[in-house]
Amino acid sequence: MASPWPEGIAAYARGCRRVFQRHPNALALVARRGVRTEGALKEYDTLLATLIGAGCDPALAAETAAALDFLVIG
């Protein structure tokens, strides 16, 4: 059974934060470049599918994903 979406989103954000803590020089690279790799696109697809599957409007899901990026990176 999948975890409720708030816990899933929090786990996603914590995972991103751990990666950036291990690789702090990646922050500038990620902040200024678009998402292009298959793995990164898959992560965003999973995040958006989770939000939309929980009943979130697709436009709001995209805004939420962007906000998570700003919170994790910024």
LINHU-V184350 format. One record per run of one state. SS is the DSSP state (H for helix, E for strand, C for the rest). FROM is the first residue (numbers start at 1). TO is the last residue. If there is no record, write none. Layout:
SS/FROM/TO, SS/FROM/TO
This chain:
C/1/4, H/5/22, C/23/25, H/26/32, C/33/37, H/38/53, C/54/57, H/58/73, C/74/74
